[in-house]
Amino acid sequence: MERYKYIHEESNQTKKSPFARRTIHKTEETADDHFTEEVLVAENPVSVDPMMSHEYEEPSSMKWGDGAEEAAFKNVKKPKKMKRKKRKKNRFLRLLFLLLFLVLGFSVVSFILGQTAAKAAGTTTSSENFNGFVAENGTKNILLIGNDSREGETSRSDTIMVLQVDGSSKKPKLISFMRDTYVTIPGYGDNKINAAYAFGGADLLRQTLAENFGLETKYYAVVDFQSFAKVIDALFPGGVEIDAEKDMSTYLDVPISQGRQKMDGHTLLQYARFRMDEEGDFGRVRRQQQVMTAIFSQLKNPMNWFRLPYATGKTLGFTTTNLPATFLLKNSFTILKGASDVERLTVPVDQSWEYGETYEAGSVLFVDSEMNRQAIMKFLGN
């Protein structure tokens, strides 16, 4: 009786739940079974889901609120690697800035020294009156003039080119004009295009190009043949590498052999001016373009970059020009990038000209001005 009384009292104290009833039911047989079942229930949490019991409490470690989240995140230490990376980045930027400052300073000083050397040589010339215009597409084309003027006299231009380095194609473009091209010179009537420089200097030649071919130029550069050799030797003390088309010796100071070779300024000038063959002026214009391409290509050599500021200053000192150094600096990347891929055009273009004779100019090239105007616009991307 005492035994059953004990079981009865315990059942009254047990809370009502499916799990409690199951435990009581199994303890009716024997006290030993009751003890064993309780142990089994305690040791077997799988059979009892805590979430089903109303007495289940969230462990204290799982409780949030009252600033617990903020405290937990505050205790997280920031990695030190971020600070190290930031310090390294700042150090790198300081070194880069210092390097750029040194390069800029070196370039400015070298440029000034080059100009000073040109003045000391007594070959500098005064600038001309040149009212240049920006082209319709926003480019600032450069009029290049080569002549054989001596002792202050103004002769006909032997070389007439227009160079574009700031076009949308990001490539240097070079246009050569045949010097016997028959054109209308403003204020002087019809004549060969090379007479324009003799009549009115660089600005009259600019007007002639604009009137006959719609080609505007903003800047100009005039190099006489005495200075050309000095300019080349200043830029490239080791000479300019070029592939000579043929053997040349007629009326040349130094004979030139066919094949690839390096030419100094004087030899390169002779090669560019030679026309004593069956091609005449056509062959000479082609070789002049070849010389310009070779010069641009050689500028791409990194070994020449250290001398470039000094050589540029010296070159501008030997040249009559209104070309600002800032323009060259701004477009230096385009010049170097496209140095070995200069696009070239010769005017008059094929099928747009014919030989002729005139009383005032002698042998000339009669040209279709409109056809050449369209060819120039297409070439420059206007």
Sequence and secondary structure as in RCSB ss.txt:
>XXXX:A:sequence
MERYKYIHEESNQTKKSPFARRTIHKTEETADDHFTEEVLVAENPVSVDPMMSHEYEEPSSMKWGDGAEEAAFKN
VKKPKKMKRKKRKKNRFLRLLFLLLFLVLGFSVVSFILGQTAAKAAGTTTSSENFNGFVAENGTKNILLIGNDSR
EGETSRSDTIMVLQVDGSSKKPKLISFMRDTYVTIPGYGDNKINAAYAFGGADLLRQTLAENFGLETKYYAVVDF
QSFAKVIDALFPGGVEIDAEKDMSTYLDVPISQGRQKMDGHTLLQYARFRMDEEGDFGRVRRQQQVMTAIFSQLK
NPMNWFRLPYATGKTLGFTTTNLPATFLLKNSFTILKGASDVERLTVPVDQSWEYGETYEAGSVLFVDSEMNRQA
IMKFLGN
>XXXX:A:secstr
 HHHHHHHHHHHHS  SHHHHHHHHHTTS HHHHHHHHHHHHH GGGS GGGSTT    GGG   TTHHHHHHHT
S   HHHHHHHHHHHHHHHHHHHHHHHHHHHHHHHHHHHHHHHHHTT             TTS   EEEEEE   
TT    EEEEEEEE SSTT S EEEEE TTBEEEETTTEEEETTHHHHHHHHHHHHHHHHHHH    SEEEEEEH
HHHHHHHHHH TT EEEEE S B TT SS B SEEEEE HHHHHHHHH   STTTHHHHHHHHHHHHHHHHHHHT
 GGGTTTHHHHHHHHHHHSEE   HHHHHHTHHHHHHTTT  EEEEES TTSEEEEEETTTEEEEEE HHHHHHH
HHHHHT 
